[in-house]
Amino acid sequence: YGYGWKLTRRGNAVVAISHNGSLPPYQAALQIDLQRGIYKIALWTLARPGDAALTKNISGQVTRLLQGRRSS
């Protein structure tokens, strides 16, 4: 299941698209940089999908990794 497609725009041009999906315990994130032709995909399985704090932490780390930022 997904949350739809997010379009990143600069002016009138769509420069990137992304999509996140979740069907616990399975999670997914996809980003496509249309200007640079870079595709990033992350798939992971939660060992404890009922642990909301841990799930949020992991999702945040995956987001930072896909954006090219380091996790702490």
PQR file with spaces between the fields and no chain letter, atoms N, CA, C, O and H, PARSE charges and radii, in Angstrom:
ATOM       1  N    TYR     1       0.843   -1.174    0.000 -0.4000 1.5000
ATOM       2  CA   TYR     1       0.000    0.000    0.000 -0.0000 2.0000
ATOM       3  C    TYR     1       0.878    1.224    0.000  0.5500 1.7000
ATOM       4  O    TYR     1       1.989    1.192    0.529 -0.5500 1.4000
ATOM       5  N    GLY     2       0.412    2.270   -0.568 -0.4000 1.5000
ATOM       6  CA   GLY     2       1.250    3.453   -0.654 -0.0000 2.0000
ATOM       7  C    GLY     2       0.537    4.713   -0.226  0.5500 1.7000
ATOM       8  O    GLY     2      -0.660    4.727    0.062 -0.5500 1.4000
ATOM       9  H    GLY     2      -0.491    2.296   -0.997  0.4000 1.0000
ATOM      10  N    TYR     3       1.304    5.744   -0.197 -0.4000 1.5000
ATOM      11  CA   TYR     3       0.809    7.051    0.199 -0.0000 2.0000
ATOM      12  C    TYR     3       0.730    7.986   -0.999  0.5500 1.7000
ATOM      13  O    TYR     3       0.651    9.202   -0.823 -0.5500 1.4000
ATOM      14  H    TYR     3       2.276    5.734   -0.430  0.4000 1.0000
ATOM      15  N    GLY     4       0.750    7.456   -2.185 -0.4000 1.5000
ATOM      16  CA   GLY     4       0.697    8.294   -3.376 -0.0000 2.0000
ATOM      17  C    GLY     4       2.073    8.760   -3.796  0.5500 1.7000
ATOM      18  O    GLY     4       3.073    8.430   -3.158 -0.5500 1.4000
ATOM      19  H    GLY     4       0.814    6.469   -2.328  0.4000 1.0000
ATOM      20  N    TRP     5       2.122    9.525   -4.863 -0.4000 1.5000
ATOM      21  CA   TRP     5       3.383   10.043   -5.398 -0.0000 2.0000
ATOM      22  C    TRP     5       3.551   11.491   -4.989  0.5500 1.7000
ATOM      23  O    TRP     5       2.608   12.279   -5.056 -0.5500 1.4000
ATOM      24  H    TRP     5       1.310    9.794   -5.381  0.4000 1.0000
ATOM      25  N    LYS     6       4.744   11.836   -4.569 -0.4000 1.5000
ATOM      26  CA   LYS     6       5.087   13.227   -4.254 -0.0000 2.0000
ATOM      27  C    LYS     6       5.880   13.774   -5.428  0.5500 1.7000
ATOM      28  O    LYS     6       6.850   13.156   -5.869 -0.5500 1.4000
ATOM      29  H    LYS     6       5.511   11.196   -4.514  0.4000 1.0000
ATOM      30  N    LEU     7       5.478   14.915   -5.929 -0.4000 1.5000
ATOM      31  CA   LEU     7       6.188   15.570   -7.027 -0.0000 2.0000
ATOM      32  C    LEU     7       6.962   16.751   -6.468  0.5500 1.7000
ATOM      33  O    LEU     7       6.399   17.597   -5.774 -0.5500 1.4000
ATOM      34  H    LEU     7       4.691   15.417   -5.571  0.4000 1.0000
ATOM      35  N    THR     8       8.250   16.809   -6.768 -0.4000 1.5000
ATOM      36  CA   THR     8       9.079   17.947   -6.378 -0.0000 2.0000
ATOM      37  C    THR     8       9.235   18.826   -7.602  0.5500 1.7000
ATOM      38  O    THR     8       9.680   18.370   -8.655 -0.5500 1.4000
ATOM      39  H    THR     8       8.708   16.122   -7.332  0.4000 1.0000
ATOM      40  N    ARG     9       8.865   20.092   -7.455 -0.4000 1.5000
ATOM      41  CA   ARG     9       8.861   21.012   -8.598 -0.0000 2.0000
ATOM      42  C    ARG     9       9.855   22.139   -8.398  0.5500 1.7000
ATOM      43  O    ARG     9      10.109   22.576   -7.275 -0.5500 1.4000
ATOM      44  H    ARG     9       8.504   20.462   -6.600  0.4000 1.0000
ATOM      45  N    ARG    10      10.407   22.596   -9.495 -0.4000 1.5000
ATOM      46  CA   ARG    10      11.163   23.842   -9.562 -0.0000 2.0000
ATOM      47  C    ARG    10      10.502   24.650  -10.655  0.5500 1.7000
ATOM      48  O    ARG    10      10.611   24.331  -11.839 -0.5500 1.4000
ATOM      49  H    ARG    10      10.201   22.241  -10.407  0.4000 1.0000
ATOM      50  N    GLY    11       9.814   25.702  -10.240 -0.4000 1.5000
ATOM      51  CA   GLY    11       9.014   26.439  -11.213 -0.0000 2.0000
ATOM      52  C    GLY    11       7.891   25.549  -11.695  0.5500 1.7000
ATOM      53  O    GLY    11       7.165   24.969  -10.888 -0.5500 1.4000
ATOM      54  H    GLY    11       9.726   25.960   -9.278  0.4000 1.0000
ATOM      55  N    ASN    12       7.740   25.435  -13.002 -0.4000 1.5000
ATOM      56  CA   ASN    12       6.698   24.577  -13.578 -0.0000 2.0000
ATOM      57  C    ASN    12       7.178   23.168  -13.886  0.5500 1.7000
ATOM      58  O    ASN    12       6.400   22.324  -14.330 -0.5500 1.4000
ATOM      59  H    ASN    12       8.330   25.906  -13.658  0.4000 1.0000
ATOM      60  N    ALA    13       8.471   22.912  -13.649 -0.4000 1.5000
ATOM      61  CA   ALA    13       9.040   21.609  -14.006 -0.0000 2.0000
ATOM      62  C    ALA    13       9.060   20.657  -12.810  0.5500 1.7000
ATOM      63  O    ALA    13       9.414   21.051  -11.699 -0.5500 1.4000
ATOM      64  H    ALA    13       9.103   23.597  -13.288  0.4000 1.0000
ATOM      65  N    VAL    14       8.678   19.410  -13.048 -0.4000 1.5000
ATOM      66  CA   VAL    14       8.814   18.360  -12.034 -0.0000 2.0000
ATOM      67  C    VAL    14      10.237   17.839  -12.140  0.5500 1.7000
ATOM      68  O    VAL    14      10.641   17.333  -13.188 -0.5500 1.4000
ATOM      69  H    VAL    14       8.390   19.090  -13.951  0.4000 1.0000
ATOM      70  N    VAL    15      11.006   17.961  -11.049 -0.4000 1.5000
ATOM      71  CA   VAL    15      12.419   17.568  -11.071 -0.0000 2.0000
ATOM      72  C    VAL    15      12.669   16.247  -10.353  0.5500 1.7000
ATOM      73  O    VAL    15      13.712   15.623  -10.547 -0.5500 1.4000
ATOM      74  H    VAL    15      10.678   18.372  -10.198  0.4000 1.0000
ATOM      75  N    ALA    16      11.707   15.813   -9.515 -0.4000 1.5000
ATOM      76  CA   ALA    16      11.874   14.544   -8.809 -0.0000 2.0000
ATOM      77  C    ALA    16      10.500   14.015   -8.413  0.5500 1.7000
ATOM      78  O    ALA    16       9.542   14.771   -8.249 -0.5500 1.4000
ATOM      79  H    ALA    16      10.860   16.320   -9.357  0.4000 1.0000
ATOM      80  N    ILE    17      10.435   12.693   -8.266 -0.4000 1.5000
ATOM      81  CA   ILE    17       9.226   12.062   -7.753 -0.0000 2.0000
ATOM      82  C    ILE    17       9.646   11.084   -6.657  0.5500 1.7000
ATOM      83  O    ILE    17      10.740   10.521   -6.692 -0.5500 1.4000
ATOM      84  H    ILE    17      11.213   12.079   -8.399  0.4000 1.0000
ATOM      85  N    SER    18       8.757   10.897   -5.691 -0.4000 1.5000
ATOM      86  CA   SER    18       9.059    9.954   -4.615 -0.0000 2.0000
ATOM      87  C    SER    18       7.764    9.287   -4.161  0.5500 1.7000
ATOM      88  O    SER    18       6.660    9.767   -4.418 -0.5500 1.4000
ATOM      89  H    SER    18       7.868   11.355   -5.663  0.4000 1.0000
ATOM      90  N    HIS    19       7.946    8.173   -3.482 -0.4000 1.5000
ATOM      91  CA   HIS    19       6.806    7.378   -3.028 -0.0000 2.0000
ATOM      92  C    HIS    19       7.243    6.590   -1.799  0.5500 1.7000
ATOM      93  O    HIS    19       8.337    6.025   -1.772 -0.5500 1.4000
ATOM      94  H    HIS    19       8.843    7.783   -3.273  0.4000 1.0000
ATOM      95  N    ASN    20       6.392    6.556   -0.793 -0.4000 1.5000
ATOM      96  CA   ASN    20       6.625    5.731    0.393 -0.0000 2.0000
ATOM      97  C    ASN    20       5.455    4.770    0.517  0.5500 1.7000
ATOM      98  O    ASN    20       4.318    5.103    0.185 -0.5500 1.4000
ATOM      99  H    ASN    20       5.504    7.015   -0.815  0.4000 1.0000
ATOM     100  N    GLY    21       5.752    3.581    0.999 -0.4000 1.5000
ATOM     101  CA   GLY    21       4.704    2.591    1.145 -0.0000 2.0000
ATOM     102  C    GLY    21       4.866    1.818    2.430  0.5500 1.7000
ATOM     103  O    GLY    21       5.967    1.702    2.967 -0.5500 1.4000
ATOM     104  H    GLY    21       6.676    3.311    1.269  0.4000 1.0000
ATOM     105  N    SER    22       3.761    1.288    2.921 -0.4000 1.5000
ATOM     106  CA   SER    22       3.798    0.552    4.170 -0.0000 2.0000
ATOM     107  C    SER    22       2.668   -0.462    4.203  0.5500 1.7000
ATOM     108  O    SER    22       1.502   -0.126    3.997 -0.5500 1.4000
ATOM     109  H    SER    22       2.866    1.382    2.485  0.4000 1.0000
ATOM     110  N    LEU    23       3.029   -1.678    4.459 -0.4000 1.5000
ATOM     111  CA   LEU    23       2.085   -2.744    4.755 -0.0000 2.0000
ATOM     112  C    LEU    23       2.772   -3.550    5.861  0.5500 1.7000
ATOM     113  O    LEU    23       3.346   -4.611    5.613 -0.5500 1.4000
ATOM     114  H    LEU    23       3.976   -1.951    4.626  0.4000 1.0000
ATOM     115  N    PRO    24       2.699   -3.009    7.113 -0.5600 1.5000
ATOM     116  CA   PRO    24       3.492   -3.566    8.205  0.2800 2.0000
ATOM     117  C    PRO    24       3.459   -5.082    8.223  0.5500 1.7000
ATOM     118  O    PRO    24       2.400   -5.698    8.106 -0.5500 1.4000
ATOM     119  N    PRO    25       4.633   -5.672    8.371 -0.5600 1.5000
ATOM     120  CA   PRO    25       5.895   -5.077    8.781  0.2800 2.0000
ATOM     121  C    PRO    25       6.781   -4.604    7.619  0.5500 1.7000
ATOM     122  O    PRO    25       7.929   -4.225    7.852 -0.5500 1.4000
ATOM     123  N    TYR    26       6.292   -4.616    6.410 -0.4000 1.5000
ATOM     124  CA   TYR    26       7.107   -4.273    5.246 -0.0000 2.0000
ATOM     125  C    TYR    26       7.012   -2.786    4.936  0.5500 1.7000
ATOM     126  O    TYR    26       5.927   -2.207    4.976 -0.5500 1.4000
ATOM     127  H    TYR    26       5.360   -4.924    6.221  0.4000 1.0000
ATOM     128  N    GLN    27       8.137   -2.174    4.630 -0.4000 1.5000
ATOM     129  CA   GLN    27       8.208   -0.745    4.364 -0.0000 2.0000
ATOM     130  C    GLN    27       9.001   -0.510    3.075  0.5500 1.7000
ATOM     131  O    GLN    27       9.846   -1.325    2.705 -0.5500 1.4000
ATOM     132  H    GLN    27       9.019   -2.645    4.598  0.4000 1.0000
ATOM     133  N    ALA    28       8.726    0.602    2.398 -0.4000 1.5000
ATOM     134  CA   ALA    28       9.447    0.908    1.165 -0.0000 2.0000
ATOM     135  C    ALA    28       9.511    2.415    0.955  0.5500 1.7000
ATOM     136  O    ALA    28       8.620    3.154    1.373 -0.5500 1.4000
ATOM     137  H    ALA    28       8.039    1.264    2.698  0.4000 1.0000
ATOM     138  N    ALA    29      10.578    2.853    0.302 -0.4000 1.5000
ATOM     139  CA   ALA    29      10.720    4.257   -0.083 -0.0000 2.0000
ATOM     140  C    ALA    29      11.424    4.282   -1.439  0.5500 1.7000
ATOM     141  O    ALA    29      12.360    3.520   -1.681 -0.5500 1.4000
ATOM     142  H    ALA    29      11.301    2.252   -0.037  0.4000 1.0000
ATOM     143  N    LEU    30      10.963    5.160   -2.309 -0.4000 1.5000
ATOM     144  CA   LEU    30      11.504    5.267   -3.659 -0.0000 2.0000
ATOM     145  C    LEU    30      11.637    6.741   -4.007  0.5500 1.7000
ATOM     146  O    LEU    30      10.709    7.519   -3.788 -0.5500 1.4000
ATOM     147  H    LEU    30      10.203    5.779   -2.113  0.4000 1.0000
ATOM     148  N    GLN    31      12.792    7.130   -4.552 -0.4000 1.5000
ATOM     149  CA   GLN    31      13.002    8.496   -5.026 -0.0000 2.0000
ATOM     150  C    GLN    31      13.641    8.436   -6.405  0.5500 1.7000
ATOM     151  O    GLN    31      14.551    7.643   -6.645 -0.5500 1.4000
ATOM     152  H    GLN    31      13.546    6.498   -4.730  0.4000 1.0000
ATOM     153  N    ILE    32      13.157    9.282   -7.309 -0.4000 1.5000
ATOM     154  CA   ILE    32      13.735    9.368   -8.650 -0.0000 2.0000
ATOM     155  C    ILE    32      14.048   10.827   -8.930  0.5500 1.7000
ATOM     156  O    ILE    32      13.154   11.672   -8.968 -0.5500 1.4000
ATOM     157  H    ILE    32      12.417    9.927   -7.113  0.4000 1.0000
ATOM     158  N    ASP    33      15.334   11.113   -9.127 -0.4000 1.5000
ATOM     159  CA   ASP    33      15.788   12.453   -9.500 -0.0000 2.0000
ATOM     160  C    ASP    33      15.767   12.503  -11.022  0.5500 1.7000
ATOM     161  O    ASP    33      16.636   11.926  -11.676 -0.5500 1.4000
ATOM     162  H    ASP    33      16.060   10.427   -9.096  0.4000 1.0000
ATOM     163  N    LEU    34      14.791   13.181  -11.579 -0.4000 1.5000
ATOM     164  CA   LEU    34      14.605   13.205  -13.026 -0.0000 2.0000
ATOM     165  C    LEU    34      15.692   14.008  -13.738  0.5500 1.7000
ATOM     166  O    LEU    34      15.998   13.735  -14.898 -0.5500 1.4000
ATOM     167  H    LEU    34      14.085   13.650  -11.048  0.4000 1.0000
ATOM     168  N    GLN    35      16.271   14.980  -13.066 -0.4000 1.5000
ATOM     169  CA   GLN    35      17.310   15.800  -13.694 -0.0000 2.0000
ATOM     170  C    GLN    35      18.634   15.069  -13.793  0.5500 1.7000
ATOM     171  O    GLN    35      19.338   15.192  -14.795 -0.5500 1.4000
ATOM     172  H    GLN    35      16.022   15.202  -12.123  0.4000 1.0000
ATOM     173  N    ARG    36      18.981   14.307  -12.762 -0.4000 1.5000
ATOM     174  CA   ARG    36      20.270   13.604  -12.755 -0.0000 2.0000
ATOM     175  C    ARG    36      20.156   12.131  -13.134  0.5500 1.7000
ATOM     176  O    ARG    36      21.171   11.457  -13.311 -0.5500 1.4000
ATOM     177  H    ARG    36      18.409   14.207  -11.948  0.4000 1.0000
ATOM     178  N    GLY    37      18.926   11.626  -13.260 -0.4000 1.5000
ATOM     179  CA   GLY    37      18.741   10.218  -13.614 -0.0000 2.0000
ATOM     180  C    GLY    37      19.182    9.274  -12.505  0.5500 1.7000
ATOM     181  O    GLY    37      19.728    8.205  -12.774 -0.5500 1.4000
ATOM     182  H    GLY    37      18.102   12.173  -13.116  0.4000 1.0000
ATOM     183  N    ILE    38      18.941    9.674  -11.253 -0.4000 1.5000
ATOM     184  CA   ILE    38      19.346    8.852  -10.108 -0.0000 2.0000
ATOM     185  C    ILE    38      18.100    8.246   -9.462  0.5500 1.7000
ATOM     186  O    ILE    38      17.154    8.956   -9.120 -0.5500 1.4000
ATOM     187  H    ILE    38      18.497   10.543  -11.035  0.4000 1.0000
ATOM     188  N    TYR    39      18.119    6.939   -9.304 -0.4000 1.5000
ATOM     189  CA   TYR    39      17.026    6.203   -8.670 -0.0000 2.0000
ATOM     190  C    TYR    39      17.519    5.681   -7.326  0.5500 1.7000
ATOM     191  O    TYR    39      18.595    5.088   -7.252 -0.5500 1.4000
ATOM     192  H    TYR    39      18.888    6.363   -9.581  0.4000 1.0000
ATOM     193  N    LYS    40      16.750    5.893   -6.271 -0.4000 1.5000
ATOM     194  CA   LYS    40      17.090    5.377   -4.939 -0.0000 2.0000
ATOM     195  C    LYS    40      15.885    4.613   -4.415  0.5500 1.7000
ATOM     196  O    LYS    40      14.761    5.113   -4.417 -0.5500 1.4000
ATOM     197  H    LYS    40      15.876    6.375   -6.331  0.4000 1.0000
ATOM     198  N    ILE    41      16.146    3.387   -3.965 -0.4000 1.5000
ATOM     199  CA   ILE    41      15.074    2.530   -3.472 -0.0000 2.0000
ATOM     200  C    ILE    41      15.529    1.888   -2.168  0.5500 1.7000
ATOM     201  O    ILE    41      16.640    1.365   -2.083 -0.5500 1.4000
ATOM     202  H    ILE    41      17.060    2.981   -3.964  0.4000 1.0000
ATOM     203  N    ALA    42      14.679    1.927   -1.166 -0.4000 1.5000
ATOM     204  CA   ALA    42      14.960    1.258    0.104 -0.0000 2.0000
ATOM     205  C    ALA    42      13.763    0.389    0.461  0.5500 1.7000
ATOM     206  O    ALA    42      12.620    0.844    0.428 -0.5500 1.4000
ATOM     207  H    ALA    42      13.777    2.351   -1.235  0.4000 1.0000
ATOM     208  N    LEU    43      14.032   -0.846    0.798 -0.4000 1.5000
ATOM     209  CA   LEU    43      13.013   -1.793    1.256 -0.0000 2.0000
ATOM     210  C    LEU    43      13.491   -2.356    2.583  0.5500 1.7000
ATOM     211  O    LEU    43      14.657   -2.730    2.703 -0.5500 1.4000
ATOM     212  H    LEU    43      14.961   -1.216    0.825  0.4000 1.0000
ATOM     213  N    TRP    44      12.618   -2.426    3.582 -0.4000 1.5000
ATOM     214  CA   TRP    44      13.019   -2.980    4.857 -0.0000 2.0000
ATOM     215  C    TRP    44      11.822   -3.614    5.551  0.5500 1.7000
ATOM     216  O    TRP    44      10.668   -3.308    5.250 -0.5500 1.4000
ATOM     217  H    TRP    44      11.670   -2.122    3.485  0.4000 1.0000
ATOM     218  N    THR    45      12.130   -4.507    6.490 -0.4000 1.5000
ATOM     219  CA   THR    45      11.108   -5.212    7.257 -0.0000 2.0000
ATOM     220  C    THR    45      11.298   -4.874    8.730  0.5500 1.7000
ATOM     221  O    THR    45      12.412   -4.932    9.252 -0.5500 1.4000
ATOM     222  H    THR    45      13.067   -4.756    6.734  0.4000 1.0000
ATOM     223  N    LEU    46      10.213   -4.523    9.386 -0.4000 1.5000
ATOM     224  CA   LEU    46      10.258   -4.188   10.804 -0.0000 2.0000
ATOM     225  C    LEU    46      10.093   -5.446   11.642  0.5500 1.7000
ATOM     226  O    LEU    46       9.157   -6.218   11.435 -0.5500 1.4000
ATOM     227  H    LEU    46       9.308   -4.476    8.962  0.4000 1.0000
ATOM     228  N    ALA    47      11.000   -5.649   12.585 -0.4000 1.5000
ATOM     229  CA   ALA    47      10.901   -6.798   13.475 -0.0000 2.0000
ATOM     230  C    ALA    47       9.796   -6.594   14.508  0.5500 1.7000
ATOM     231  O    ALA    47       9.179   -7.556   14.965 -0.5500 1.4000
ATOM     232  H    ALA    47      11.760   -5.022   12.753  0.4000 1.0000
ATOM     233  N    ARG    48       9.548   -5.318   14.878 -0.4000 1.5000
ATOM     234  CA   ARG    48       8.508   -4.990   15.853 -0.0000 2.0000
ATOM     235  C    ARG    48       7.631   -3.875   15.290  0.5500 1.7000
ATOM     236  O    ARG    48       7.765   -2.727   15.714 -0.5500 1.4000
ATOM     237  H    ARG    48      10.050   -4.537   14.507  0.4000 1.0000
ATOM     238  N    PRO    49       6.739   -4.175   14.351 -0.5600 1.5000
ATOM     239  CA   PRO    49       5.946   -3.126   13.721  0.2800 2.0000
ATOM     240  C    PRO    49       5.027   -2.370   14.680  0.5500 1.7000
ATOM     241  O    PRO    49       4.586   -1.265   14.362 -0.5500 1.4000
ATOM     242  N    GLY    50       4.735   -2.938   15.832 -0.4000 1.5000
ATOM     243  CA   GLY    50       3.884   -2.266   16.804 -0.0000 2.0000
ATOM     244  C    GLY    50       4.617   -1.226   17.636  0.5500 1.7000
ATOM     245  O    GLY    50       3.981   -0.477   18.376 -0.5500 1.4000
ATOM     246  H    GLY    50       5.093   -3.836   16.090  0.4000 1.0000
ATOM     247  N    ASP    51       5.950   -1.163   17.532 -0.4000 1.5000
ATOM     248  CA   ASP    51       6.759   -0.207   18.288 -0.0000 2.0000
ATOM     249  C    ASP    51       6.828    1.100   17.497  0.5500 1.7000
ATOM     250  O    ASP    51       7.707    1.268   16.652 -0.5500 1.4000
ATOM     251  H    ASP    51       6.467   -1.772   16.930  0.4000 1.0000
ATOM     252  N    ALA    52       5.902    2.023   17.768 -0.4000 1.5000
ATOM     253  CA   ALA    52       5.787    3.259   16.989 -0.0000 2.0000
ATOM     254  C    ALA    52       7.042    4.119   17.046  0.5500 1.7000
ATOM     255  O    ALA    52       7.436    4.697   16.033 -0.5500 1.4000
ATOM     256  H    ALA    52       5.188    1.886   18.454  0.4000 1.0000
ATOM     257  N    ALA    53       7.677    4.214   18.211 -0.4000 1.5000
ATOM     258  CA   ALA    53       8.879    5.049   18.337 -0.0000 2.0000
ATOM     259  C    ALA    53      10.017    4.488   17.488  0.5500 1.7000
ATOM     260  O    ALA    53      10.709    5.241   16.803 -0.5500 1.4000
ATOM     261  H    ALA    53       7.357    3.744   19.034  0.4000 1.0000
ATOM     262  N    LEU    54      10.211    3.186   17.529 -0.4000 1.5000
ATOM     263  CA   LEU    54      11.265    2.556   16.739 -0.0000 2.0000
ATOM     264  C    LEU    54      10.968    2.680   15.250  0.5500 1.7000
ATOM     265  O    LEU    54      11.867    2.968   14.460 -0.5500 1.4000
ATOM     266  H    LEU    54       9.649    2.574   18.086  0.4000 1.0000
ATOM     267  N    THR    55       9.719    2.465   14.863 -0.4000 1.5000
ATOM     268  CA   THR    55       9.320    2.591   13.462 -0.0000 2.0000
ATOM     269  C    THR    55       9.593    3.998   12.945  0.5500 1.7000
ATOM     270  O    THR    55      10.115    4.162   11.842 -0.5500 1.4000
ATOM     271  H    THR    55       8.988    2.230   15.505  0.4000 1.0000
ATOM     272  N    LYS    56       9.245    5.019   13.735 -0.4000 1.5000
ATOM     273  CA   LYS    56       9.484    6.413   13.347 -0.0000 2.0000
ATOM     274  C    LYS    56      10.980    6.688   13.225  0.5500 1.7000
ATOM     275  O    LYS    56      11.412    7.367   12.294 -0.5500 1.4000
ATOM     276  H    LYS    56       8.822    4.886   14.631  0.4000 1.0000
ATOM     277  N    ASN    57      11.764    6.168   14.151 -0.4000 1.5000
ATOM     278  CA   ASN    57      13.212    6.353   14.123 -0.0000 2.0000
ATOM     279  C    ASN    57      13.814    5.750   12.855  0.5500 1.7000
ATOM     280  O    ASN    57      14.606    6.403   12.175 -0.5500 1.4000
ATOM     281  H    ASN    57      11.413    5.616   14.907  0.4000 1.0000
ATOM     282  N    ILE    58      13.449    4.528   12.538 -0.4000 1.5000
ATOM     283  CA   ILE    58      13.975    3.856   11.354 -0.0000 2.0000
ATOM     284  C    ILE    58      13.552    4.601   10.086  0.5500 1.7000
ATOM     285  O    ILE    58      14.373    4.811    9.194 -0.5500 1.4000
ATOM     286  H    ILE    58      12.805    3.998   13.090  0.4000 1.0000
ATOM     287  N    SER    59      12.297    4.995   10.000 -0.4000 1.5000
ATOM     288  CA   SER    59      11.814    5.728    8.829 -0.0000 2.0000
ATOM     289  C    SER    59      12.585    7.035    8.647  0.5500 1.7000
ATOM     290  O    SER    59      12.928    7.404    7.524 -0.5500 1.4000
ATOM     291  H    SER    59      11.630    4.824   10.726  0.4000 1.0000
ATOM     292  N    GLY    60      12.855    7.731    9.744 -0.4000 1.5000
ATOM     293  CA   GLY    60      13.630    8.967    9.682 -0.0000 2.0000
ATOM     294  C    GLY    60      15.040    8.728    9.185  0.5500 1.7000
ATOM     295  O    GLY    60      15.563    9.508    8.389 -0.5500 1.4000
ATOM     296  H    GLY    60      12.576    7.432   10.656  0.4000 1.0000
ATOM     297  N    GLN    61      15.665    7.645    9.654 -0.4000 1.5000
ATOM     298  CA   GLN    61      17.022    7.314    9.205 -0.0000 2.0000
ATOM     299  C    GLN    61      17.041    6.971    7.720  0.5500 1.7000
ATOM     300  O    GLN    61      17.951    7.387    7.002 -0.5500 1.4000
ATOM     301  H    GLN    61      15.240    7.012   10.301  0.4000 1.0000
ATOM     302  N    VAL    62      16.060    6.227    7.257 -0.4000 1.5000
ATOM     303  CA   VAL    62      15.989    5.882    5.834 -0.0000 2.0000
ATOM     304  C    VAL    62      15.802    7.153    5.004  0.5500 1.7000
ATOM     305  O    VAL    62      16.440    7.313    3.964 -0.5500 1.4000
ATOM     306  H    VAL    62      15.321    5.889    7.840  0.4000 1.0000
ATOM     307  N    THR    63      14.936    8.050    5.458 -0.4000 1.5000
ATOM     308  CA   THR    63      14.723    9.313    4.745 -0.0000 2.0000
ATOM     309  C    THR    63      16.017   10.108    4.648  0.5500 1.7000
ATOM     310  O    THR    63      16.350   10.620    3.579 -0.5500 1.4000
ATOM     311  H    THR    63      14.418    7.920    6.303  0.4000 1.0000
ATOM     312  N    ARG    64      16.748   10.217    5.750 -0.4000 1.5000
ATOM     313  CA   ARG    64      18.026   10.944    5.727 -0.0000 2.0000
ATOM     314  C    ARG    64      19.029   10.295    4.788  0.5500 1.7000
ATOM     315  O    ARG    64      19.755   10.991    4.078 -0.5500 1.4000
ATOM     316  H    ARG    64      16.478    9.801    6.618  0.4000 1.0000
ATOM     317  N    LEU    65      19.076    8.979    4.777 -0.4000 1.5000
ATOM     318  CA   LEU    65      19.994    8.275    3.873 -0.0000 2.0000
ATOM     319  C    LEU    65      19.635    8.532    2.402  0.5500 1.7000
ATOM     320  O    LEU    65      20.519    8.767    1.578 -0.5500 1.4000
ATOM     321  H    LEU    65      18.486    8.414    5.353  0.4000 1.0000
ATOM     322  N    LEU    66      18.350    8.486    2.081 -0.4000 1.5000
ATOM     323  CA   LEU    66      17.927    8.720    0.697 -0.0000 2.0000
ATOM     324  C    LEU    66      18.194   10.156    0.273  0.5500 1.7000
ATOM     325  O    LEU    66      18.402   10.425   -0.911 -0.5500 1.4000
ATOM     326  H    LEU    66      17.632    8.295    2.750  0.4000 1.0000
ATOM     327  N    GLN    67      18.189   11.083    1.232 -0.4000 1.5000
ATOM     328  CA   GLN    67      18.471   12.484    0.916 -0.0000 2.0000
ATOM     329  C    GLN    67      19.970   12.775    0.920  0.5500 1.7000
ATOM     330  O    GLN    67      20.388   13.897    0.635 -0.5500 1.4000
ATOM     331  H    GLN    67      18.020   10.864    2.193  0.4000 1.0000
ATOM     332  N    GLY    68      20.775   11.765    1.243 -0.4000 1.5000
ATOM     333  CA   GLY    68      22.215   11.940    1.227 -0.0000 2.0000
ATOM     334  C    GLY    68      22.780   12.527    2.495  0.5500 1.7000
ATOM     335  O    GLY    68      23.928   12.972    2.513 -0.5500 1.4000
ATOM     336  H    GLY    68      20.435   10.854    1.474  0.4000 1.0000
ATOM     337  N    ARG    69      21.987   12.538    3.572 -0.4000 1.5000
ATOM     338  CA   ARG    69      22.473   13.041    4.853 -0.0000 2.0000
ATOM     339  C    ARG    69      22.774   11.866    5.768  0.5500 1.7000
ATOM     340  O    ARG    69      22.118   10.826    5.709 -0.5500 1.4000
ATOM     341  H    ARG    69      21.055   12.176    3.557  0.4000 1.0000
ATOM     342  N    ARG    70      23.764   12.047    6.602 -0.4000 1.5000
ATOM     343  CA   ARG    70      24.139   10.993    7.551 -0.0000 2.0000
ATOM     344  C    ARG    70      23.167   10.919    8.708  0.5500 1.7000
ATOM     345  O    ARG    70      22.602   11.930    9.125 -0.5500 1.4000
ATOM     346  H    ARG    70      24.297   12.892    6.651  0.4000 1.0000
ATOM     347  N    SER    71      22.975    9.710    9.228 -0.4000 1.5000
ATOM     348  CA   SER    71      22.167    9.505   10.430 -0.0000 2.0000
ATOM     349  C    SER    71      23.074    9.613   11.635  0.5500 1.7000
ATOM     350  O    SER    71      24.268    9.322   11.560 -0.5500 1.4000
ATOM     351  H    SER    71      23.434    8.888    8.890  0.4000 1.0000
ATOM     352  N    SER    72      22.504   10.030   12.734 -0.4000 1.5000
ATOM     353  CA   SER    72      23.309   10.071   13.957 -0.0000 2.0000
ATOM     354  C    SER    72      22.814    9.045   14.948  0.5500 1.7000
ATOM     355  O    SER    72      23.367    8.927   16.042 -0.5500 1.4000
ATOM     356  H    SER    72      21.534   10.267   12.795  0.4000 1.0000
